Amino acid sequence: MSATTPNEGLPAGPRRWLGLVLAVALVSGGVVYTVEQREQDAHERAAATQTATPAPPKATKPSRIAATVAARRVAIDTILIRRAQAVQTGNEALFLADVDPANKKLRAAQKILFANLVEIGFTELGYSQAEERFNPAVLRAHGSTTYLVRILMRYQIPKVDFTPVTTELGYTFVARGGHWLLTADDELDNDLGPGAHREAWDLGRIEVQRGPRVLVVVEKGDTSRGRAIATEAAEGLHEVATYWPLHWTGSVFVIALDETEVRDARFADEDIESAASTGTTFSSLPGQDTADGAVAGGYVVINPNERDRVDEILLSHEITHVATADLGGYEPLWLAEGAAEYVSWRGIEAVSGPGEVGKWEQEVIDDAVPQLSALPSDAGFYQNSADVYGVSWLAVRFLVQRIGLGKVEELYEDMARNGTDQASRDRILLSRTGLTEATLWTSLTTYRPQR
């Protein structure tokens, strides 16, 4: 059941539905679903399945357990509606109304969360229940009325998200005095997908700097840095539009916090040496409707150790990934990273002239290519000690010279949508360039650019 709340509060339909929800919740009163009832319910279902000859169906009233489960769902949905409506109307008291008053730490964190959500300013925001989860430790901590549930947060940031996107949360509710209260929001984090409950607004008080097609999030008070990054991002956007003209009209969302884990970026782990990381947002999460999910767009996270060295060259590389994020994602990494490097080095060439680019090209030919025996593979790409970025750039640069930039962009889109396996990739590459990955690699090993 969706709990989406539009900008101007609930329209007549949802408002009537909310009234019905409240009425049902009031009728159900303080009925809760205890562990003993769950066990009884499971025992009755097991006994029913062991019956040799199923009894003919007959009309019966819903069981007490089924009724209490339904009432609980209605009550929790009502809370989720209130939370979304509170953000859209800027009502902090409403946002905190269902937060456990005994949990002072949670209430303080929820106040910060509320302020952050209001500052982002969503065109759409909603929460809905996915499925109940069971954790014995959580049950022991909060008692027999504990309800641990996976929550889907669906939102849309204006001028950033083309379509509403979805992320995950885990909420712990307990029943007290006939009311359900949110008593924890992190006890399911380890069971959620990568990046869940690690959105920018989950990680401490933030502020937002906006520009044309740019939204930058930094810590509250880090205003100068936020403005500087917004300026560099605008320059990066210009370079992407100039050197990879896919007619992309989206905006870039840049997160520059003093955090090593933001969404699915891991700067204390696999991304430790990266200056920035580009991730994807999902309109449908992996496993929700399809195995891979439905990609909605992309965003950029800056390594906290690199925040003072962000420039348009770095951001043009990352924004190229953002601009191509929703094409499908099946392109080989050498093409994805090579295209991003191509754009950033075109920007360098515009500033420093062709000599700087020619120097690096020769270094890649002399030093990087001999370290490999084929184009960099997807497996282990980011762990490879060879200059796989340089080789990938050289491959894209070679293809641009062979068939032209426009044709390479078409190749990229075709690969991203349809390059689901090696046979498909070779078929696409051969039809568009006359080369397979193997013969492209052979061409690179004998490539001698004209100066």
N, C-alpha and C positions, 0 to 999 in steps of 0.2 A: 504494500500500500504506500503510495507516494505521499510524502509530507512536504512537497514543494510549496513555497510561499512566494508570490509575486511581489514586485516592488511596492505597490501601493496597498499592502495589506491583503486580506482574504476577500475575493469577490463573493458574490451572493451564493454561488454553488458550494465552494469550500466552507463558507461561513455556516451554511445550513448543515453541512456534514460535520463540522466541528461541534455544533449544538447537539447533534445526534450522538457524537462520540462522548461528549460530556454527560449526556443523559444516561447512556449505557454505563459509563464509569460510575455514576452516582448510584444507579440501581445495584451494580455489583458490589458497591461498598468496599469493605475491607477484605474481600475474598482473595486469598493468595494461593499459589501453587507450591506446596512444600515438597521437600525431598521424599517424604513418606508417600505422598500422593503420586509422585512420579513413579516410584517403585511399584505402587499398587497398580497404576495404569499399565506399566510394562508387564507386570505379572498377569493381568487380565488379558492383555493382547496375546501373550505367549500361550495362555491356556486356550484361548479361542482358536489359535492356529492348530492346536493339537486335536481338535474335534474331528472325528472320522467322517461324519456326514454333516456338512454344513446345514444349519437350520435355515429355513426360508426367511428371507428378509421381512422384517415387520417394522412398522412405524413406531419409533420410540422417541422419547424426549432425549435431548443431549445429556450425556452423563455430567455429573457435577464437576468432574475433572475437566472435561471438554469446555464446559461453561466458564470455569475459572481461567483456563488458558486463553479463551477468547476475550474475556474481560481484561486480562492482563495485556493482551496485544493492543486492545483499544486504548487502554490507559497509557501505554508506552508511546503509541502513535500520537496521542494527544500531547504528550510531553515534547516529542520531536517537532510537532507542528508549532508549539509555542516557542521553542528555541529558534527555529528558522524565522518565525514572525518577529521575534524580539530583535534579531540582527537587522532585518529589513526596516524596522521602525525605530531602531536605536534605543530600545527599551532594556536597559541593563537589569532592572528588577525582574522583568519577565524572564530574561535569560537565566537568572539565578534562582527563580522560584522553585524549581524542582531539583536543585542541587542540595545534597545532604548538609544541613546547617551545622552538624557536628564535625564535618571534615573541613577545618579552616584552611588547610593547605590546598585542597581541591578548589574551594571557593575563591581563594586568591588567584590561583592559576586560571580559573574560568573567567574571572574579571579581565585578566590580560588577554585571554583568547577572544572574549567579546569585543574588546577595544580594537584588536587586530582585524577581526572580521568586518567590523564597521569601517575601519580605515581602508581595507581593500575595496569595499563597495561592490557587491555582487548584483548582477542583473537577475540572477536566479540562484536560489539556495534552498536546498531541501535535504531532509534526513529520512531514511526509511530502514526498517528492520530487515535483515537478511535471514540469519538462522541463529538459534540458540546454541551456545557452546557450554561445555561442562568442564570445570576445573576443580578438583577436590580441594586444593589449597585455598582457592577463592571462596569456595563454599564454607570451609572451616573459618575463614576470616570474617565472613559477614552473616552467617547463619542460614537457616533452612529456607528462607524466602528469597535467597539470592537468584538473580536473573542476569546471566552473562550473555550478551548478545552482540553479534557482529552487525555493524551499522554501515550503510552506504550513504556517503555524503555526496550529493550531486550539486554542482555549482557551475556558474558561468561568470567569468571576469570580463567586464565590458572592454571591447577593443583588443582583447587578448585571446579569448576562446571563441572560435567560430561556432562551436556547438557546446552544450552542457557536457561537463566531464565528471567522472566518478572517482572517488577515492574511498578508502576504508577507515573505519574506526572500531574500537571495541568498548562498549559501555557496560558497567556493572550497576544494576539497580537492586535496591532492597525495598521491601514493603514494611512501612512503619505507620501505625495508627491509621490504617486504611488508605495510605497513600504510597505511591512508588516514588523513590528518590534516587537520583544519580549519585552514587557514592565513590566511583572510580572511573577513569577513562583510559587507563593504561595497562590493565591487567590482562588484556588479550593481545597486546602489541606483538609479542614474539610469535603469535600464530597467524598474523596478517601478512599480506604480500609486501614486497620490497617498497620502501618509501612510505608505507602507511603510517599515519599519525606522525609524520615528519615533514608536513607542509611548512612553509615559511611562517604561517600564523600560529603554528604549534610550538614554536621554539623560543619564546620570549617576546618582549614588547618590540614591535617593529614600527618603521615609518615607510611611507611610499613616496617615491619621486616619479613623476609622470612627465612624459614628453610625447610628441607626435609619434605614435606607433611604438612607444617604449614605456615600460613600467618596471621600475627598479625597487627592490625591497632591501633595506638595510636596518641595522639596529636603531632604535629610537635615539635621536640625537646625533646620529652619524650623517648629518645632512650634507656636508660638503662632499664627502665621498660619494653619497648617493647621486648628487647632481653631476659630479664628474663622470661617473659611470654612465649615467643617462646620456651625457654628451657624446661619450665614446660609442655608446650603443647606436646612437643616431648616425654617426659616421659609418659604423659597421653595416647598418641597414642600407646606407647609400651604396657601399661597395658591393653588397650582395645584389642589389637591384641593377648595378652597372655591369658586373662581371658574371653573374649567373641569372640572367633575366627570365625567370620562370613566371613572371607576372604574379608573384606572390604578394598579396595585399595585407597579410597579417601583421601582428605586432609581436614584439619580443618581450618576454618576461624574464628579467635577470634577478637572481637572488644572490646577495652578497652579504652573508651573515658570518659571525664568528663561530661557526659550527662546522664540524668535520663530517656530519651526516645530515644531509638535507634531501628530502625525497629519496631517490635511489642513488644519489651521489655519495661515495664513500672515500673521503680524502684522508682517512686514517687507514685505509685498506687498499682496495684495488686501484683507486684513483689517486693514490698518494702523490704521485709525481705529476699529475695533470694540473695545469693552471685553471682549467674549467672543465665542466662536464655538461653535456646536453642530455636531457632525459625526455620521456614522452608522457603525455597525458592520455587518458583513455575515456572514450564515451561509453564503452562497455569493457569492464575489466577482464583480463585473461581468465578463462574458465567460467565467466558469467554467462555469456551467450555462445562464445566460440573459444577454442583452446588458446588462440593468440590474442583475443580481445580485439577491440576496434580502436585504433589510434586516432586521437582527436587533434593533437598538435604537439608542440615541444616547448621547452623552457631551458634556461641556462643557469647553472649554479657555479659560482666562482669559488675556487679554493681559498679559504680564509687567509692563507699565507701569501696569496697573490693579489689581494684586493687593491694594493697600492700600485700594482703594475699592469692593471687592466688598460688595454688600448683598443683602437678600432681594428687592428690586425687580428688580435686574439678573438675579438667579438665577431668579426666578419666570418671567421672560420666556424664559430659556434652557431651563428645565425644561419649559415648555409645549412647546417643540420636541422635547425628549427624549420626553415622554409621547405625542407624536403621530408619532414617527419611523417606527414600524413599520406605520403604517396604509396605506402605499402610496407616498406621496411625489409624487402627481400633482396635488395641490392648487395653485392659483395662488399666487404669492408674496404677493400682496396679502392673501390669506386666511390664509396661514401666519403672516406677520409681524403682520397685524392682530389675529389671535387671541392671539399672544404679548403684544402691546402691551395688548390688552384686559385680560388677566390682571394684568399689572404695574400698570396704572393703576387697577384695582379695589383693588389693595393700597395704592396711594397715597391713594385716596379713603377707605379705612378709617382711615388715619392723619390725613390733612389735611382731610377733609371734601369735599363735592361742589363747593365753590367753586373749589378748585384745578383739578379736572377740567374744570369748566365754562369756566374761563379758557382752558385749553389747547384745548378743543374750539372755542371761538370763534376762537382764533388760527389753527387749522387751516382753518376755514371762510373766514376773511378773507384769509389769506396763502398757504396751501399749495394749496388747491383751485384758485385762479385760475392757478397756474403750470402746471397740467396740463390736458390735453384729454380724458383718459380715465383709467380706473383704471390704476395703475402696472402696466406689463407685466413679464413675467419677464425679458425681454432688457434688460440694463442697469439692473436694479432697484437694485443696490447701488452703481452708479456715478452714479445720478441725483442732481443737486444740489438738487432739490426735496425737500420733507419727505414722502417716500413712506411713511415709517413712520407719520407722523401721518394721512395720507390713508387708509392701510390700516386703521388703528385706527378712524377715523371710519366707514369702510364696515362694519366688523364691529359697531361700536356701534349704527349705524343698523339693521342686520339684527337685532340682539338686541332692540331696541325694537320692531321690526316683527313678528317671529315668535317671540321668546323664546329664551333661552339654550340650552335643550335642543334646540330645532329647529336652531339654528345649529351646535351640536356634531354633530348628525346630518348636516347639510349638509357640514361639514368632512370627516367620515369618508367620505361618499359621493364627494366631490371627490377626496380622497386616494387612494381605491381605483380610481376610474373616470374621473377627469377627464384623460384622456390627450391630448385635443386641445381646441381652442376649441369645436367643435360639441358635444362631450360636456359641457364645462363649462357652456355656455349651457343645454343640455338639463336638466342637474341643477339649476342655479340657478333656472331657470324653473319646474320642477316643484315645487321646495321653497319658493320665495319669491314667485313670480309676476313675477320680474324676470330680465332677462339682464344681462350685465356692462354693456352699453351703457345700458340703462334704469336700472340701479343707479347708474351714474355721473350720469345726468341727475337722478336723485333727490337725489344728494349736492350738486349745484350749486344746487339750490333749497331745500335743507334749512335750516330755521330752528328750532333746538331750543327747546322751552319751558323757561323757567327757573323 
